[in-house]
Amino acid sequence: MSEELAGLTVGLIGAGNISHVHVAAWKAVGARVLVYSLEGAEELAEEYGLEVVPSLDELLATEVEFVDIVTPSATHKEITLAAIKAGKNVICEKPLTLTAADSHEVIDAANAAGVRLYPAHVVRFFPAYKAAYDAIQAGRIGEVAVARFYRQASSPAGAGWYRDVAHSGGVIMDLMVHDLDQARWLCGEVTTVYAVQNPPTVDGISPVNVAAHVTLTHESGAISHCRATWGATGTTFQTGFQVAGSTGVLKFTSDADTGYREELQNGGAGGDLLIPASTLGESPYLTQLRELAIGLRGGPEPRVLASDGATAVYLAEAARASMESGQPIDMKTFVSSGAVA
């Protein structure tokens, strides 16, 4: 149990797959969890020892300190606004909303109500990605020049709401949004976005198996490439990155057991260093939710803020606009045109 979170009561909204790792994290910090969901709340409560609340309004009227929203992406805006109206702080699974305009609407509502809103971009809490961020901030590889990120998974689009891009945002908003956030976190603000996808989305329906590639140009002059794939059934989930700077390279791949690797030139400190030797430690979801909860209790600001969630959404939105036009998207023009309210 975390002493900083003693007596914590959380309102969980949603009971799908991602709810299990969130619940495990809340139980690990000793939180009392009340859950509401259109489906699955009773089963989730029985498995983990939670308390079921029969409606969203009733959950928002309870003594929960904040809500943790783990529902399908298209519902995030509506539920977040309801929680804000009830005066509750909010943690919301990525993406914060499906459009940048909606993200800014919920951020403005939270600011007006005096409540906090944090997006759950869990990759910032994975040890290898945090180690890369720290190494870059410390100047260990010099100026970042080129970065590559990839993420692949067995396609969820064979059934349910994922194929409907209006509800899922497609492979870029649902899967690549993690690496769009990482590219910006590691390489800095983005000036242009260019994207391609194969096969293309037709009439708003995503292919079941699909790959997308997005190239970002950063204010620093660095270029990053993000690739995301919804593969055939049984495709192994894998992620990785390679960040090349003027004096070294950072590498990580989840399908190897060597953890995070630095290759430093010019006799850099540590030489070839594994940080960490194994990524099998505390769940990043636990690390994330503890840090966010402490922030909501007035502790240090967490490493991801609502504005980061909104930026990840507008990068994904710009990528979709690039795919539709076949042209690179200038982010300043994209924002000023009203794509982001």
N, C-alpha and C positions, 0 to 999 in steps of 0.2 A: 504494500500500500504506500502511496506517495503522501508524505506529510503535507506537502504543499497543496494537495488536493483533498485533504481530509473533509469528510462530510459532503462530498460532491454528489449531486443528483443531476442526471443527464436525461434529456428527452430525445429518444431515437425515433426518427421518422423514416420508415421503410424497413423491409425485412428480406430483401433480395440477397444475392450472393455476397456483395461487398459488406453487408451488415455484419457478417460473421467475424471478419477481422476487426471491425470497429468494436463490436461487443467484447471480443477477447481483450482488446486494449483497455476498454473501460473497466472491465472486471479486474484487470491486472493492477489498475491504480486504485481499486477499492470503491469505485463509484456505484451508486444505486442507479439503475437504468429503468426508465419507463419507456415503453414502446407503443407506437401506433403505426399501423400499416393497413392498407386496403386488403392485403392478403399476407398470410404467413406469420402474423404477429404472435398468435398463440403457440405455434410450433417453435418459433425462435425463443419465446419466453420460457417454454418448457425445457428447451435444451440448455439454456444458460441461466435460468433462475431470474428472469426479468418480470416486470409488472406490466400487464397490458392495459392500455387506456383505449376506450372504445371510439373516440373521435379526435380529430385534429384540434378542434376548438377546446375540448376537454384537456388535452395534453398541454396546450398553450396556457390554460388557466391554472395549471398545477404549479408547484414550487420549484420546478426544474430551473437550474441556473442558466442553461442554454440548451439549444436543440442541435442535434447532429443529423443532417439531412442526407440520406443515402438512397434516395428514390431515383427513378429514371430521369435522364437529363432534361427532358421537356417539361418536367414538373418543378424544377428547381426555383424558377422565378416566382411562381405563384405561392409556393410554400414558404420561401424565404420572406416574401413581402408580408405574408400572414404572421409569421413569427416576429418580424420587426414591428408590425402594428401592435402585437401583444407585448412589446417591450422586451423581447428575448434576444440575447446574443445568439449568433448563428455560426456553426461550422457547416459548410456545404461541400459535398463531394464535387470533384471536377466533372465537367466544366461548370464554372459558376452559373452561367446561363448559356443558351445556345446562340445568342447574338451579343455583340459588344454593346449595342444600345441598351439591351435589357440588363447587362452587367452594370452599366453605369446607373441605370434606374434603381437597382437594388442598393448600390453603394450610396447613392444620394439619399435614399430612404433611410438607410442605416445611420448616416451622418445626421440627418434631420431628427431622428428619434433618439440619438445619443446612445446607440447600441453598436457593438462590434460585430464585424462579419469577416470570417476567415475562410478561404477556399482550401480544400484538402488536396494539395498537389504533393502527393506522398513521395515522389521521386526525389525531391529536395532533401528527403530524410533518409534515403538509401546511403549507406556508408561510402560506397565508391564515388557517387556523384558529389556528396559533400566533401570528400577528400579532394576531388578535382577542383571544386570551387575554392577550397582553402589554398591549394597549391597555386592556383592562378592568382588569387588575391595576394599571395606572398611573393609573387614574381618568380616562381621556381622554373617556369618554362619561358620566361620573357614575354614578349608581346604575342598574343594569340593571332595566328594567321589563318588556319583552316581547321574546322571541326566537323566531325561526322558522327551522327547519332542514328541508331536503328532500333526498331522495336517490331517484333512480329508475334502473332498469336493465332491460334485456331479461330477461324471466323465465328463470331456470335450471330452473324447475319442470316443464318439459315432459317431462323424462326424469331418471332417476337418483333420488337420495335426497331431493331438496329438497322434494317435495310431502308427504313423510311428516314431519309436524310433530314426531313423537317423535325423528326423526333430525336435522332441520334447525332446529327451533324456529320455522319459518315465516318470513314476510317481516320480522317484527319482530326476532326473534333473529338472523336471518342478515344482514339489510341495515340495518334501523333501529338496531341495537345501536350502530353507530358514532355516530349522532346523539344517542342517549340518553346516551352517554358524553360527547359534546361539550356537551350541554345542562347536564349536571352540572358539567363542567370550567369552563364559561364563566359559569354562573349560580348555582352553589352546590348544596348538598345539597337533596334532593327530599323533600317531605312528602306529596304526594298524586299519584296517577297515574290518569288516565282515558283509555280507549282504545276506538276503534271500528275495524272492518274491514269492507270490502265487496269481493267477496262474502265471506260468513263461511266459516270452516273447518268442514267437516262430517266427523264420524267420524274426526278426526285427519288428514284429507287437505286440504292447502291448495289453493285454486284456482290454476290456472296463472297467470292474470292477476289481480292483487289489489292493493288499496291499503289502507294502514292509517294512522290518525291518532292520535297520542298527545299528550295535554295534561299537562304537568307543572307543579305548583305548588312553588316553591322556598322554603326557609326564609326567604330575604330578602324574600319577597312577590312576586318576579318570577314570570312565567308564561312557559313555553316550549311551543312547538308543534312536533312532529316528524311529518313525513309521509314515508312510504316506499312505493314502487310497484314491483312486478314487472310490467312492461308487456309488450305484444305483441312478438313476435320482431322485432328490428330497432330497438326503442326505444333511443334514444341515452342512454348513461350520463351523468347530470348530477347535480351536487350544488350546494348553496348555502346561505347563511344571511343573516339580517338580525337584528341585535341592536340594539334601541332602548334608550337610556339617558336620563337626565334632561337631558343636555347634548349628545347627539349620537347618531349611528347608524353602525353598522358593516355593510357589505354585501359579499357575495361571491357570484358565480355562475360556475360552471365553463364555461358555454356562451358567455361573453363573453371578450374578450381583454384586458380592462382590469385583471385581477387584483383585488386587494383594495382596497376604497374606504372612506375615513372621511369622514363628513359631520359637521363639528363646528360647534356653535353658539357664539355669544358670542365670536367671534374666536379660537377655539381654535387652538392651535399647529398650523401646517401647512395649515390650511384643508382643501381637498379634496386628499387625499394618496393616491397609489397605493403600497401596500406589499404585496408587491413589484410592480413594473411588469409582470412576467410570472412566472407560477408554473412556467414551464418551466426548471427548474434541476436540481439534484441530485435523484435519485429519493427520495421520502419513505421508501421501504422501506430504502434505503441509510442515510439519516439515522437511521431508527428502529433498525435492527439494529446499526449501529455504536454508538449510544448504549446500547442494551441490553447488548451484548457488553462494553463498557467497564465498565458497572455490574457485570456478572458477574465481571469481573476485579478488582473491588475499587475501581473508580473512583467518580465521583459518582453518586448515586442518579438513575436516569432519571426522566423526566416521567410515566411510567405504571408503576404497581405492581400486584401481584397483587390487592390489595384493590380497586383501581379496576376490574379485570376482573370481580371478583365483584359489585361494585355494579352494573355495567352489566347483568350477567345478572339480578340480582334486579329491576331496573327493567323489563327485558323480560318477566320472569316476572309481575310485577305487572300489566303491560299486558295480558297474556293473561288473567289472573284478572279484570281489569276487563271485558274483552270478554265473558267467559263470564257474569259476573254483571249486566252493564249498569250497574254502580255504580262510583264512584271508589274507589280503594284507598288507605287510610291506611297509609303505609309503616311507621310504628312498630308498628301493629297487625299488619300483614302479617308483619313480621320476628318479632315476639314470638309470633305464632300457630304458629311452627314452619316457615313457608315458607322461612325461612333458618335453617339449623342453626348 
